[in-house]
Amino acid sequence: MKSTNNRYNMGETVKIIETGEVVTILKWQYVKNMKRFSYIVKEHSNTFYFEEELQDS
């Protein structure tokens, strides 16, 4: 089984760096061709964020 190195998990609350808004991780996935993780948050489900756009709340 492949080990994941994503920083955040589903249900975890994080802060969007640009706005300072605290949000909840709804879903995450590894974007293979970009070699990084993307996250969809509950509060903005039509937008995705990369790991470097988020920080611990």
mmCIF file as Biopython writes it, N, C-alpha, C and O atoms, coordinates in Angstrom:
data_model
#
loop_
_atom_site.group_PDB
_atom_site.id
_atom_site.type_symbol
_atom_site.label_atom_id
_atom_site.label_alt_id
_atom_site.label_comp_id
_atom_site.label_asym_id
_atom_site.label_entity_id
_atom_site.label_seq_id
_atom_site.pdbx_PDB_ins_code
_atom_site.Cartn_x
_atom_site.Cartn_y
_atom_site.Cartn_z
_atom_site.occupancy
_atom_site.B_iso_or_equiv
_atom_site.auth_seq_id
_atom_site.auth_asym_id
_atom_site.pdbx_PDB_model_num
ATOM 1   N N  . MET A ? 1  ? 0.841   -1.192 0.000   1.0 0.0 1  A 1 
ATOM 2   C CA . MET A ? 1  ? 0.000   0.000  0.000   1.0 0.0 1  A 1 
ATOM 3   C C  . MET A ? 1  ? 0.877   1.244  0.000   1.0 0.0 1  A 1 
ATOM 4   O O  . MET A ? 1  ? 1.862   1.317  0.734   1.0 0.0 1  A 1 
ATOM 5   N N  . LYS A ? 2  ? 0.522   2.207  -0.814  1.0 0.0 2  A 1 
ATOM 6   C CA . LYS A ? 2  ? 1.305   3.425  -0.952  1.0 0.0 2  A 1 
ATOM 7   C C  . LYS A ? 2  ? 1.085   4.344  0.253   1.0 0.0 2  A 1 
ATOM 8   O O  . LYS A ? 2  ? -0.050  4.554  0.680   1.0 0.0 2  A 1 
ATOM 9   N N  . SER A ? 3  ? 2.146   4.873  0.784   1.0 0.0 3  A 1 
ATOM 10  C CA . SER A ? 3  ? 2.064   5.803  1.903   1.0 0.0 3  A 1 
ATOM 11  C C  . SER A ? 3  ? 1.812   7.211  1.379   1.0 0.0 3  A 1 
ATOM 12  O O  . SER A ? 3  ? 2.403   7.615  0.378   1.0 0.0 3  A 1 
ATOM 13  N N  . THR A ? 4  ? 0.940   7.961  2.048   1.0 0.0 4  A 1 
ATOM 14  C CA . THR A ? 4  ? 0.668   9.337  1.635   1.0 0.0 4  A 1 
ATOM 15  C C  . THR A ? 4  ? 1.399   10.290 2.559   1.0 0.0 4  A 1 
ATOM 16  O O  . THR A ? 4  ? 1.590   10.008 3.742   1.0 0.0 4  A 1 
ATOM 17  N N  . ASN A ? 5  ? 1.796   11.396 2.019   1.0 0.0 5  A 1 
ATOM 18  C CA . ASN A ? 5  ? 2.502   12.407 2.793   1.0 0.0 5  A 1 
ATOM 19  C C  . ASN A ? 5  ? 1.733   13.723 2.789   1.0 0.0 5  A 1 
ATOM 20  O O  . ASN A ? 5  ? 2.329   14.796 2.887   1.0 0.0 5  A 1 
ATOM 21  N N  . ASN A ? 6  ? 0.411   13.638 2.677   1.0 0.0 6  A 1 
ATOM 22  C CA . ASN A ? 6  ? -0.357  14.867 2.695   1.0 0.0 6  A 1 
ATOM 23  C C  . ASN A ? 6  ? -0.345  15.472 4.100   1.0 0.0 6  A 1 
ATOM 24  O O  . ASN A ? 6  ? -0.287  14.751 5.096   1.0 0.0 6  A 1 
ATOM 25  N N  . ARG A ? 7  ? -0.399  16.766 4.165   1.0 0.0 7  A 1 
ATOM 26  C CA . ARG A ? 7  ? -0.288  17.492 5.433   1.0 0.0 7  A 1 
ATOM 27  C C  . ARG A ? 7  ? -1.605  17.519 6.204   1.0 0.0 7  A 1 
ATOM 28  O O  . ARG A ? 7  ? -1.600  17.488 7.434   1.0 0.0 7  A 1 
ATOM 29  N N  . TYR A ? 8  ? -2.734  17.577 5.492   1.0 0.0 8  A 1 
ATOM 30  C CA . TYR A ? 8  ? -4.041  17.737 6.127   1.0 0.0 8  A 1 
ATOM 31  C C  . TYR A ? 8  ? -4.966  16.576 5.782   1.0 0.0 8  A 1 
ATOM 32  O O  . TYR A ? 8  ? -4.839  15.967 4.720   1.0 0.0 8  A 1 
ATOM 33  N N  . ASN A ? 9  ? -5.893  16.275 6.682   1.0 0.0 9  A 1 
ATOM 34  C CA . ASN A ? 9  ? -6.836  15.178 6.491   1.0 0.0 9  A 1 
ATOM 35  C C  . ASN A ? 9  ? -8.267  15.684 6.473   1.0 0.0 9  A 1 
ATOM 36  O O  . ASN A ? 9  ? -8.534  16.813 6.884   1.0 0.0 9  A 1 
ATOM 37  N N  . MET A ? 10 ? -9.184  14.859 5.999   1.0 0.0 10 A 1 
ATOM 38  C CA . MET A ? 10 ? -10.592 15.222 5.943   1.0 0.0 10 A 1 
ATOM 39  C C  . MET A ? 10 ? -11.099 15.564 7.342   1.0 0.0 10 A 1 
ATOM 40  O O  . MET A ? 10 ? -10.782 14.879 8.314   1.0 0.0 10 A 1 
ATOM 41  N N  . GLY A ? 11 ? -11.886 16.630 7.427   1.0 0.0 11 A 1 
ATOM 42  C CA . GLY A ? 11 ? -12.457 17.045 8.695   1.0 0.0 11 A 1 
ATOM 43  C C  . GLY A ? 11 ? -11.579 17.978 9.512   1.0 0.0 11 A 1 
ATOM 44  O O  . GLY A ? 11 ? -12.031 18.545 10.507  1.0 0.0 11 A 1 
ATOM 45  N N  . GLU A ? 12 ? -10.342 18.140 9.105   1.0 0.0 12 A 1 
ATOM 46  C CA . GLU A ? 12 ? -9.406  19.004 9.830   1.0 0.0 12 A 1 
ATOM 47  C C  . GLU A ? 12 ? -9.674  20.470 9.491   1.0 0.0 12 A 1 
ATOM 48  O O  . GLU A ? 12 ? -9.988  20.794 8.346   1.0 0.0 12 A 1 
ATOM 49  N N  . THR A ? 13 ? -9.552  21.356 10.481  1.0 0.0 13 A 1 
ATOM 50  C CA . THR A ? 13 ? -9.733  22.784 10.214  1.0 0.0 13 A 1 
ATOM 51  C C  . THR A ? 13 ? -8.370  23.418 9.956   1.0 0.0 13 A 1 
ATOM 52  O O  . THR A ? 13 ? -7.401  23.157 10.670  1.0 0.0 13 A 1 
ATOM 53  N N  . VAL A ? 14 ? -8.316  24.246 8.932   1.0 0.0 14 A 1 
ATOM 54  C CA . VAL A ? 14 ? -7.090  24.933 8.522   1.0 0.0 14 A 1 
ATOM 55  C C  . VAL A ? 14 ? -7.433  26.371 8.176   1.0 0.0 14 A 1 
ATOM 56  O O  . VAL A ? 14 ? -8.604  26.745 8.103   1.0 0.0 14 A 1 
ATOM 57  N N  . LYS A ? 15 ? -6.410  27.161 7.966   1.0 0.0 15 A 1 
ATOM 58  C CA . LYS A ? 15 ? -6.600  28.563 7.617   1.0 0.0 15 A 1 
ATOM 59  C C  . LYS A ? 15 ? -6.094  28.789 6.196   1.0 0.0 15 A 1 
ATOM 60  O O  . LYS A ? 15 ? -5.023  28.303 5.835   1.0 0.0 15 A 1 
ATOM 61  N N  . ILE A ? 16 ? -6.858  29.523 5.388   1.0 0.0 16 A 1 
ATOM 62  C CA . ILE A ? 16 ? -6.415  29.925 4.056   1.0 0.0 16 A 1 
ATOM 63  C C  . ILE A ? 16 ? -5.463  31.102 4.265   1.0 0.0 16 A 1 
ATOM 64  O O  . ILE A ? 16 ? -5.869  32.124 4.818   1.0 0.0 16 A 1 
ATOM 65  N N  . ILE A ? 17 ? -4.230  30.984 3.842   1.0 0.0 17 A 1 
ATOM 66  C CA . ILE A ? 17 ? -3.208  31.995 4.095   1.0 0.0 17 A 1 
ATOM 67  C C  . ILE A ? 17 ? -3.599  33.361 3.543   1.0 0.0 17 A 1 
ATOM 68  O O  . ILE A ? 17 ? -3.448  34.371 4.230   1.0 0.0 17 A 1 
ATOM 69  N N  . GLU A ? 18 ? -4.095  33.404 2.326   1.0 0.0 18 A 1 
ATOM 70  C CA . GLU A ? 18 ? -4.396  34.674 1.656   1.0 0.0 18 A 1 
ATOM 71  C C  . GLU A ? 18 ? -5.491  35.483 2.357   1.0 0.0 18 A 1 
ATOM 72  O O  . GLU A ? 18 ? -5.399  36.708 2.441   1.0 0.0 18 A 1 
ATOM 73  N N  . THR A ? 19 ? -6.528  34.799 2.862   1.0 0.0 19 A 1 
ATOM 74  C CA . THR A ? 19 ? -7.666  35.507 3.457   1.0 0.0 19 A 1 
ATOM 75  C C  . THR A ? 19 ? -7.719  35.431 4.973   1.0 0.0 19 A 1 
ATOM 76  O O  . THR A ? 19 ? -8.370  36.259 5.611   1.0 0.0 19 A 1 
ATOM 77  N N  . GLY A ? 20 ? -7.044  34.452 5.556   1.0 0.0 20 A 1 
ATOM 78  C CA . GLY A ? 20 ? -7.100  34.261 6.998   1.0 0.0 20 A 1 
ATOM 79  C C  . GLY A ? 20 ? -8.340  33.514 7.459   1.0 0.0 20 A 1 
ATOM 80  O O  . GLY A ? 20 ? -8.554  33.336 8.658   1.0 0.0 20 A 1 
ATOM 81  N N  . GLU A ? 21 ? -9.158  33.078 6.509   1.0 0.0 21 A 1 
ATOM 82  C CA . GLU A ? 21 ? -10.410 32.371 6.829   1.0 0.0 21 A 1 
ATOM 83  C C  . GLU A ? 21 ? -10.118 30.951 7.306   1.0 0.0 21 A 1 
ATOM 84  O O  . GLU A ? 21 ? -9.301  30.243 6.718   1.0 0.0 21 A 1 
ATOM 85  N N  . VAL A ? 22 ? -10.795 30.545 8.376   1.0 0.0 22 A 1 
ATOM 86  C CA . VAL A ? 22 ? -10.669 29.181 8.892   1.0 0.0 22 A 1 
ATOM 87  C C  . VAL A ? 22 ? -11.714 28.321 8.189   1.0 0.0 22 A 1 
ATOM 88  O O  . VAL A ? 22 ? -12.899 28.657 8.175   1.0 0.0 22 A 1 
ATOM 89  N N  . VAL A ? 23 ? -11.267 27.210 7.606   1.0 0.0 23 A 1 
ATOM 90  C CA . VAL A ? 23 ? -12.133 26.333 6.817   1.0 0.0 23 A 1 
ATOM 91  C C  . VAL A ? 23 ? -11.895 24.874 7.206   1.0 0.0 23 A 1 
ATOM 92  O O  . VAL A ? 23 ? -10.936 24.559 7.911   1.0 0.0 23 A 1 
ATOM 93  N N  . THR A ? 24 ? -12.770 23.996 6.742   1.0 0.0 24 A 1 
ATOM 94  C CA . THR A ? 24 ? -12.694 22.563 7.037   1.0 0.0 24 A 1 
ATOM 95  C C  . THR A ? 24 ? -12.383 21.794 5.762   1.0 0.0 24 A 1 
ATOM 96  O O  . THR A ? 24 ? -13.021 22.010 4.731   1.0 0.0 24 A 1 
ATOM 97  N N  . ILE A ? 25 ? -11.405 20.897 5.829   1.0 0.0 25 A 1 
ATOM 98  C CA . ILE A ? 25 ? -11.040 20.067 4.675   1.0 0.0 25 A 1 
ATOM 99  C C  . ILE A ? 25 ? -12.172 19.086 4.381   1.0 0.0 25 A 1 
ATOM 100 O O  . ILE A ? 25 ? -12.570 18.310 5.250   1.0 0.0 25 A 1 
ATOM 101 N N  . LEU A ? 26 ? -12.681 19.125 3.167   1.0 0.0 26 A 1 
ATOM 102 C CA . LEU A ? 26 ? -13.754 18.227 2.739   1.0 0.0 26 A 1 
ATOM 103 C C  . LEU A ? 26 ? -13.164 17.002 2.034   1.0 0.0 26 A 1 
ATOM 104 O O  . LEU A ? 26 ? -13.624 15.878 2.234   1.0 0.0 26 A 1 
ATOM 105 N N  . LYS A ? 27 ? -12.148 17.233 1.213   1.0 0.0 27 A 1 
ATOM 106 C CA . LYS A ? 27 ? -11.575 16.165 0.376   1.0 0.0 27 A 1 
ATOM 107 C C  . LYS A ? 27 ? -10.164 16.561 -0.032  1.0 0.0 27 A 1 
ATOM 108 O O  . LYS A ? 27 ? -9.867  17.745 -0.186  1.0 0.0 27 A 1 
ATOM 109 N N  . TRP A ? 28 ? -9.300  15.579 -0.204  1.0 0.0 28 A 1 
ATOM 110 C CA . TRP A ? 28 ? -7.962  15.860 -0.709  1.0 0.0 28 A 1 
ATOM 111 C C  . TRP A ? 28 ? -7.609  14.829 -1.774  1.0 0.0 28 A 1 
ATOM 112 O O  . TRP A ? 28 ? -8.168  13.734 -1.814  1.0 0.0 28 A 1 
ATOM 113 N N  . GLN A ? 29 ? -6.665  15.207 -2.638  1.0 0.0 29 A 1 
ATOM 114 C CA . GLN A ? 29 ? -6.175  14.259 -3.643  1.0 0.0 29 A 1 
ATOM 115 C C  . GLN A ? 29 ? -4.770  14.649 -4.067  1.0 0.0 29 A 1 
ATOM 116 O O  . GLN A ? 29 ? -4.358  15.803 -3.946  1.0 0.0 29 A 1 
ATOM 117 N N  . TYR A ? 30 ? -4.053  13.665 -4.563  1.0 0.0 30 A 1 
ATOM 118 C CA . TYR A ? 30 ? -2.705  13.895 -5.068  1.0 0.0 30 A 1 
ATOM 119 C C  . TYR A ? 30 ? -2.797  14.170 -6.560  1.0 0.0 30 A 1 
ATOM 120 O O  . TYR A ? 30 ? -3.355  13.365 -7.305  1.0 0.0 30 A 1 
ATOM 121 N N  . VAL A ? 31 ? -2.258  15.294 -7.000  1.0 0.0 31 A 1 
ATOM 122 C CA . VAL A ? 31 ? -2.245  15.644 -8.425  1.0 0.0 31 A 1 
ATOM 123 C C  . VAL A ? 31 ? -0.910  15.147 -8.978  1.0 0.0 31 A 1 
ATOM 124 O O  . VAL A ? 31 ? 0.131   15.777 -8.794  1.0 0.0 31 A 1 
ATOM 125 N N  . LYS A ? 32 ? -0.964  14.021 -9.649  1.0 0.0 32 A 1 
ATOM 126 C CA . LYS A ? 32 ? 0.242   13.313 -10.076 1.0 0.0 32 A 1 
ATOM 127 C C  . LYS A ? 32 ? 1.136   14.139 -11.000 1.0 0.0 32 A 1 
ATOM 128 O O  . LYS A ? 32 ? 2.348   14.201 -10.791 1.0 0.0 32 A 1 
ATOM 129 N N  . ASN A ? 33 ? 0.555   14.769 -12.013 1.0 0.0 33 A 1 
ATOM 130 C CA . ASN A ? 33 ? 1.388   15.502 -12.970 1.0 0.0 33 A 1 
ATOM 131 C C  . ASN A ? 33 ? 2.008   16.765 -12.370 1.0 0.0 33 A 1 
ATOM 132 O O  . ASN A ? 33 ? 2.994   17.275 -12.902 1.0 0.0 33 A 1 
ATOM 133 N N  . MET A ? 34 ? 1.447   17.277 -11.274 1.0 0.0 34 A 1 
ATOM 134 C CA . MET A ? 34 ? 2.013   18.454 -10.601 1.0 0.0 34 A 1 
ATOM 135 C C  . MET A ? 34 ? 2.816   18.061 -9.364  1.0 0.0 34 A 1 
ATOM 136 O O  . MET A ? 34 ? 3.502   18.890 -8.766  1.0 0.0 34 A 1 
ATOM 137 N N  . LYS A ? 35 ? 2.723   16.791 -8.992  1.0 0.0 35 A 1 
ATOM 138 C CA . LYS A ? 35 ? 3.441   16.228 -7.852  1.0 0.0 35 A 1 
ATOM 139 C C  . LYS A ? 35 ? 3.187   16.990 -6.552  1.0 0.0 35 A 1 
ATOM 140 O O  . LYS A ? 35 ? 4.110   17.307 -5.802  1.0 0.0 35 A 1 
ATOM 141 N N  . ARG A ? 36 ? 1.894   17.277 -6.309  1.0 0.0 36 A 1 
ATOM 142 C CA . ARG A ? 36 ? 1.508   17.917 -5.048  1.0 0.0 36 A 1 
ATOM 143 C C  . ARG A ? 36 ? 0.048   17.621 -4.727  1.0 0.0 36 A 1 
ATOM 144 O O  . ARG A ? 36 ? -0.704  17.128 -5.568  1.0 0.0 36 A 1 
ATOM 145 N N  . PHE A ? 37 ? -0.333  17.930 -3.499  1.0 0.0 37 A 1 
ATOM 146 C CA . PHE A ? 37 ? -1.677  17.642 -3.021  1.0 0.0 37 A 1 
ATOM 147 C C  . PHE A ? 37 ? -2.594  18.841 -3.206  1.0 0.0 37 A 1 
ATOM 148 O O  . PHE A ? 37 ? -2.175  19.987 -3.045  1.0 0.0 37 A 1 
ATOM 149 N N  . SER A ? 38 ? -3.850  18.568 -3.545  1.0 0.0 38 A 1 
ATOM 150 C CA . SER A ? 38 ? -4.854  19.627 -3.599  1.0 0.0 38 A 1 
ATOM 151 C C  . SER A ? 38 ? -5.958  19.286 -2.608  1.0 0.0 38 A 1 
ATOM 152 O O  . SER A ? 38 ? -6.195  18.120 -2.290  1.0 0.0 38 A 1 
ATOM 153 N N  . TYR A ? 39 ? -6.619  20.322 -2.132  1.0 0.0 39 A 1 
ATOM 154 C CA . TYR A ? 39 ? -7.650  20.174 -1.111  1.0 0.0 39 A 1 
ATOM 155 C C  . TYR A ? 39 ? -8.897  20.942 -1.511  1.0 0.0 39 A 1 
ATOM 156 O O  . TYR A ? 39 ? -8.813  22.052 -2.036  1.0 0.0 39 A 1 
ATOM 157 N N  . ILE A ? 40 ? -10.055 20.344 -1.259  1.0 0.0 40 A 1 
ATOM 158 C CA . ILE A ? 40 ? -11.329 21.032 -1.417  1.0 0.0 40 A 1 
ATOM 159 C C  . ILE A ? 40 ? -11.853 21.262 -0.010  1.0 0.0 40 A 1 
ATOM 160 O O  . ILE A ? 40 ? -11.861 20.351 0.817   1.0 0.0 40 A 1 
ATOM 161 N N  . VAL A ? 41 ? -12.292 22.489 0.255   1.0 0.0 41 A 1 
ATOM 162 C CA . VAL A ? 41 ? -12.777 22.819 1.590   1.0 0.0 41 A 1 
ATOM 163 C C  . VAL A ? 41 ? -14.297 22.953 1.581   1.0 0.0 41 A 1 
ATOM 164 O O  . VAL A ? 41 ? -14.900 23.335 0.578   1.0 0.0 41 A 1 
ATOM 165 N N  . LYS A ? 42 ? -14.886 22.637 2.698   1.0 0.0 42 A 1 
ATOM 166 C CA . LYS A ? 42 ? -16.344 22.628 2.851   1.0 0.0 42 A 1 
ATOM 167 C C  . LYS A ? 42 ? -16.972 23.979 2.515   1.0 0.0 42 A 1 
ATOM 168 O O  . LYS A ? 42 ? -18.016 24.032 1.865   1.0 0.0 42 A 1 
ATOM 169 N N  . GLU A ? 43 ? -16.356 25.047 2.944   1.0 0.0 43 A 1 
ATOM 170 C CA . GLU A ? 43 ? -16.920 26.383 2.784   1.0 0.0 43 A 1 
ATOM 171 C C  . GLU A ? 43 ? -16.854 26.913 1.350   1.0 0.0 43 A 1 
ATOM 172 O O  . GLU A ? 43 ? -17.633 27.792 0.983   1.0 0.0 43 A 1 
ATOM 173 N N  . HIS A ? 44 ? -15.939 26.393 0.542   1.0 0.0 44 A 1 
ATOM 174 C CA . HIS A ? 44 ? -15.782 26.812 -0.864  1.0 0.0 44 A 1 
ATOM 175 C C  . HIS A ? 44 ? -15.607 25.554 -1.714  1.0 0.0 44 A 1 
ATOM 176 O O  . HIS A ? 44 ? -14.529 25.304 -2.253  1.0 0.0 44 A 1 
ATOM 177 N N  . SER A ? 45 ? -16.662 24.779 -1.826  1.0 0.0 45 A 1 
ATOM 178 C CA . SER A ? 45 ? -16.549 23.458 -2.459  1.0 0.0 45 A 1 
ATOM 179 C C  . SER A ? 45 ? -16.310 23.492 -3.964  1.0 0.0 45 A 1 
ATOM 180 O O  . SER A ? 45 ? -16.027 22.452 -4.558  1.0 0.0 45 A 1 
ATOM 181 N N  . ASN A ? 46 ? -16.417 24.655 -4.594  1.0 0.0 46 A 1 
ATOM 182 C CA . ASN A ? 46 ? -16.144 24.754 -6.033  1.0 0.0 46 A 1 
ATOM 183 C C  . ASN A ? 46 ? -14.712 25.173 -6.330  1.0 0.0 46 A 1 
ATOM 184 O O  . ASN A ? 46 ? -14.336 25.324 -7.492  1.0 0.0 46 A 1 
ATOM 185 N N  . THR A ? 47 ? -13.918 25.360 -5.294  1.0 0.0 47 A 1 
ATOM 186 C CA . THR A ? 47 ? -12.540 25.811 -5.450  1.0 0.0 47 A 1 
ATOM 187 C C  . THR A ? 47 ? -11.606 24.815 -4.783  1.0 0.0 47 A 1 
ATOM 188 O O  . THR A ? 47 ? -11.949 24.228 -3.757  1.0 0.0 47 A 1 
ATOM 189 N N  . PHE A ? 48 ? -10.432 24.623 -5.358  1.0 0.0 48 A 1 
ATOM 190 C CA . PHE A ? 48 ? -9.444  23.776 -4.692  1.0 0.0 48 A 1 
ATOM 191 C C  . PHE A ? 48 ? -8.248  24.628 -4.297  1.0 0.0 48 A 1 
ATOM 192 O O  . PHE A ? 48 ? -7.989  25.675 -4.891  1.0 0.0 48 A 1 
ATOM 193 N N  . TYR A ? 49 ? -7.537  24.169 -3.302  1.0 0.0 49 A 1 
ATOM 194 C CA . TYR A ? 49 ? -6.355  24.857 -2.792  1.0 0.0 49 A 1 
ATOM 195 C C  . TYR A ? 49 ? -5.200  23.871 -2.740  1.0 0.0 49 A 1 
ATOM 196 O O  . TYR A ? 49 ? -5.396  22.692 -2.446  1.0 0.0 49 A 1 
ATOM 197 N N  . PHE A ? 50 ? -4.017  24.345 -3.022  1.0 0.0 50 A 1 
ATOM 198 C CA . PHE A ? 50 ? -2.838  23.514 -2.862  1.0 0.0 50 A 1 
ATOM 199 C C  . PHE A ? 50 ? -2.331  23.638 -1.433  1.0 0.0 50 A 1 
ATOM 200 O O  . PHE A ? 50 ? -2.634  24.603 -0.731  1.0 0.0 50 A 1 
ATOM 201 N N  . GLU A ? 51 ? -1.562  22.654 -1.021  1.0 0.0 51 A 1 
ATOM 202 C CA . GLU A ? 51 ? -1.063  22.566 0.360   1.0 0.0 51 A 1 
ATOM 203 C C  . GLU A ? 51 ? -0.369  23.842 0.815   1.0 0.0 51 A 1 
ATOM 204 O O  . GLU A ? 51 ? -0.515  24.249 1.968   1.0 0.0 51 A 1 
ATOM 205 N N  . GLU A ? 52 ? 0.380   24.472 -0.073  1.0 0.0 52 A 1 
ATOM 206 C CA . GLU A ? 52 ? 1.131   25.670 0.307   1.0 0.0 52 A 1 
ATOM 207 C C  . GLU A ? 52 ? 0.243   26.910 0.472   1.0 0.0 52 A 1 
ATOM 208 O O  . GLU A ? 52 ? 0.714   27.952 0.929   1.0 0.0 52 A 1 
ATOM 209 N N  . GLU A ? 53 ? -1.039  26.802 0.101   1.0 0.0 53 A 1 
ATOM 210 C CA . GLU A ? 53 ? -1.981  27.912 0.283   1.0 0.0 53 A 1 
ATOM 211 C C  . GLU A ? 53 ? -2.710  27.845 1.618   1.0 0.0 53 A 1 
ATOM 212 O O  . GLU A ? 53 ? -3.486  28.739 1.955   1.0 0.0 53 A 1 
ATOM 213 N N  . LEU A ? 54 ? -2.455  26.768 2.385   1.0 0.0 54 A 1 
ATOM 214 C CA . LEU A ? 54 ? -3.131  26.532 3.649   1.0 0.0 54 A 1 
ATOM 215 C C  . LEU A ? 54 ? -2.122  26.449 4.780   1.0 0.0 54 A 1 
ATOM 216 O O  . LEU A ? 54 ? -0.945  26.158 4.565   1.0 0.0 54 A 1 
ATOM 217 N N  . GLN A ? 55 ? -2.608  26.712 6.004   1.0 0.0 55 A 1 
ATOM 218 C CA . GLN A ? 55 ? -1.757  26.541 7.185   1.0 0.0 55 A 1 
ATOM 219 C C  . GLN A ? 55 ? -2.604  26.055 8.341   1.0 0.0 55 A 1 
ATOM 220 O O  . GLN A ? 55 ? -3.829  26.176 8.315   1.0 0.0 55 A 1 
ATOM 221 N N  . ASP A ? 56 ? -1.954  25.503 9.358   1.0 0.0 56 A 1 
ATOM 222 C CA . ASP A ? 56 ? -2.678  25.047 10.540  1.0 0.0 56 A 1 
ATOM 223 C C  . ASP A ? 56 ? -3.407  26.204 11.172  1.0 0.0 56 A 1 
ATOM 224 O O  . ASP A ? 56 ? -2.890  27.320 11.227  1.0 0.0 56 A 1 
ATOM 225 N N  . SER A ? 57 ? -4.618  25.938 11.655  1.0 0.0 57 A 1 
ATOM 226 C CA . SER A ? 57 ? -5.398  27.018 12.271  1.0 0.0 57 A 1 
ATOM 227 C C  . SER A ? 57 ? -5.104  27.162 13.753  1.0 0.0 57 A 1 
ATOM 228 O O  . SER A ? 57 ? -5.679  28.026 14.416  1.0 0.0 57 A 1 
#
